[in-house]
Amino acid sequence: MTVYERADAPGGLLRYGIPEFKMEKSHLDRRLVQMLAEGTEFRCGVAVGDQVTAAQLRRDFDAIVLACGATVPRGLPVPGCDLDGVHQAMDFLPLANRAVADGRADDVIVRGGFKVSPEIVVRALRAHPAVADAAVAPVPDQRLGQIPVAAVELRPGAATDSEALREHCRGMLTPYEVPAHVFVVDELPRGAALKVDRRRLVAMLEDHGVPAETLATPT
């Protein structure tokens, strides 16, 4: 199955119309990883009817589903809807969601000249049926510059090991994205907002056998 997406990433309103604090994009990304593993191909930045014509779709595919969505906002017929300072949500929500996504780009790991997004590695690990959550940190490497190292928290009653998780990642990621080490931990270190505390993650990786002198402490 091939999905044409006019935006720069799949997900539609789930990605760009819902604020991160209402629905973390990790839930969407986990499903997308599953779809990729099942053989779905996403072609982003392609507007059907512009870069791809209806005739091309009929020629190249056995069946077509149109799920294009609406891009024109619709106002509510309520008193005050035309006052100054009242704006359509979709005028700023995509910008806000892209700002959050761009902020994650600062965490990129450069492994031998290849850029590795920790979020992509985390998505792949979360797609494993035994994994409840995962986190990735960059570790300096003399030959490659940096390598990704992961820690995972398992679901209650689930069991797996580091090599099984790395083998799972090999089936979903490019070779340079596969974490060099995966540690199974009782619980990931989280802050008050329940997000993974990056500095405590580094300390945890040190405790699990990654030499302290090789760890890159996140800023």
C-alpha positions in Angstrom: 0.0 0.0 0.0 1.2 3.5 -0.9 0.1 6.6 1.0 0.6 10.0 -0.7 0.9 12.8 1.9 1.0 16.5 1.0 2.6 17.4 4.3 6.3 16.8 5.1 5.3 13.9 7.5 2.4 11.5 7.7 -0.4 11.9 10.2 -2.6 14.7 9.0 -4.5 16.5 11.8 -3.2 14.0 14.3 0.3 15.4 13.7 -0.2 19.0 12.9 -3.7 19.8 14.3 -3.6 18.4 17.8 -1.2 20.1 20.3 1.5 17.9 21.8 0.2 18.4 25.3 -3.2 16.9 24.3 -1.7 13.9 22.3 2.0 13.1 22.3 3.1 12.3 18.8 4.8 9.1 20.1 1.4 7.4 19.9 1.0 8.3 16.3 4.7 7.5 15.5 4.3 4.1 17.1 1.4 3.2 14.7 3.4 4.5 11.7 6.3 2.3 12.6 3.9 -0.6 12.7 2.5 0.3 9.3 6.0 0.6 7.8 6.9 -2.8 9.2 3.8 -4.2 7.5 4.9 -2.8 4.1 3.1 0.6 3.8 5.1 3.1 1.8 4.7 6.8 2.7 5.5 9.4 0.0 5.4 12.7 1.8 5.5 16.2 0.2 3.3 14.9 -2.7 0.0 16.6 -3.5 -2.4 14.4 -5.4 -3.8 16.3 -8.3 -0.6 18.3 -8.6 2.6 16.2 -8.6 0.5 13.1 -9.1 -2.5 13.0 -11.4 -5.7 10.9 -11.1 -4.7 9.2 -14.4 -1.4 8.1 -12.9 -3.1 6.7 -9.8 -5.5 4.7 -12.0 -2.6 3.4 -14.0 -0.3 2.4 -11.1 -2.8 1.1 -8.5 -5.5 -1.5 -8.4 -7.6 0.4 -5.9 -7.7 4.1 -4.7 -9.0 5.6 -1.5 -9.3 9.3 -1.3 -8.9 10.7 2.2 -7.7 14.2 1.4 -9.2 16.2 4.3 -10.3 19.8 4.3 -7.8 22.6 4.2 -10.3 25.5 4.3 -11.3 26.5 7.8 -15.0 26.8 8.7 -16.1 29.4 11.3 -18.7 28.9 14.0 -21.9 30.9 13.7 -21.8 32.2 17.3 -21.8 35.7 18.7 -18.3 37.3 18.7 -16.8 35.0 16.1 -15.8 38.0 14.0 -14.2 40.0 16.7 -10.5 41.1 16.6 -8.2 38.6 18.1 -10.4 35.6 17.2 -8.4 33.2 14.9 -8.9 29.8 13.4 -7.0 27.2 15.3 -5.4 25.8 12.2 -3.8 29.2 11.5 -1.3 28.5 14.4 -1.6 24.9 15.5 0.6 23.5 12.5 3.2 26.2 13.3 3.2 25.2 17.0 3.5 21.5 16.3 6.3 22.1 13.8 8.1 24.2 16.4 8.0 21.3 18.8 9.2 18.9 16.1 12.1 21.2 15.1 13.1 21.4 18.8 13.7 17.6 18.7 16.1 18.0 15.8 18.7 19.4 18.3 19.0 15.9 19.7 20.3 14.4 16.4 23.1 11.8 16.8 25.8 11.9 14.1 27.1 8.4 13.6 30.0 8.2 11.2 28.6 11.1 9.2 25.0 9.7 9.2 22.3 11.6 11.2 20.3 9.4 13.6 17.1 10.8 15.2 16.7 9.4 18.7 12.9 9.7 18.2 13.0 7.3 15.2 15.0 4.7 17.2 12.6 5.1 20.1 9.6 4.6 17.8 11.1 1.3 16.5 11.8 0.1 20.1 8.3 1.0 21.2 6.9 -1.1 18.4 8.3 -4.2 20.0 5.4 -6.0 21.8 7.4 -6.4 25.0 8.5 -2.7 25.2 6.5 -0.2 27.2 8.8 2.8 26.6 12.3 3.6 25.5 14.9 6.3 25.5 18.1 6.9 23.5 21.3 8.8 24.3 24.4 9.7 22.2 27.7 8.1 23.3 31.0 9.4 21.9 32.9 6.8 19.8 36.5 7.2 18.7 35.8 5.8 15.2 32.3 7.0 14.4 32.1 10.2 16.5 28.8 9.2 18.2 26.7 6.0 18.6 23.1 5.6 19.8 22.6 3.7 23.1 19.1 2.8 24.3 17.4 1.9 27.5 14.0 0.2 27.5 11.3 -0.4 30.1 9.3 -3.6 29.5 5.6 -4.2 29.8 4.4 -6.0 33.0 5.1 -9.7 32.6 7.0 -9.3 29.3 10.5 -10.7 28.7 13.2 -10.0 26.1 16.9 -9.2 26.0 19.3 -6.7 24.4 20.2 -8.8 21.3 16.5 -9.6 20.6 15.7 -5.9 20.7 18.6 -5.0 18.4 17.5 -7.7 16.0 14.0 -6.2 16.1 15.5 -2.8 15.2 17.5 -4.3 12.4 14.2 -5.2 10.7 12.9 -1.7 11.0 15.8 0.7 10.8 18.8 1.3 8.6 22.1 -0.3 9.9 23.5 3.0 11.2 20.2 3.7 13.2 20.4 0.4 15.1 21.5 1.2 18.7 24.9 -0.1 19.6 23.6 -1.3 23.0 20.2 -1.8 24.4 19.8 -2.1 28.1 16.6 -3.5 29.7 15.9 -1.4 32.9 13.3 -1.7 35.6 12.1 1.9 35.0 13.3 4.8 32.9 14.3 7.9 34.9 11.5 10.5 34.6 11.1 14.1 35.8 8.1 15.8 37.3 6.3 16.0 33.9 6.9 12.2 33.5 9.2 12.8 30.6 12.5 11.0 30.5 15.2 12.9 32.3 18.2 12.9 29.9 20.9 13.6 32.5 19.6 10.8 34.8 19.4 8.6 31.7 23.2 9.1 31.1 23.9 8.1 34.7 21.7 5.0 34.3 23.6 4.0 31.2 26.9 4.4 33.1 25.5 2.1 35.8 24.7 -0.5 33.2 28.2 -0.7 31.8 28.7 2.2 29.4 32.0 3.8 30.5 31.6 7.2 32.1 34.3 8.7 29.9 32.5 7.9 26.7 29.1 9.3 27.7 27.9 12.6 26.3 25.9 14.4 28.9 23.0 16.2 27.3 22.8 19.9 27.6 
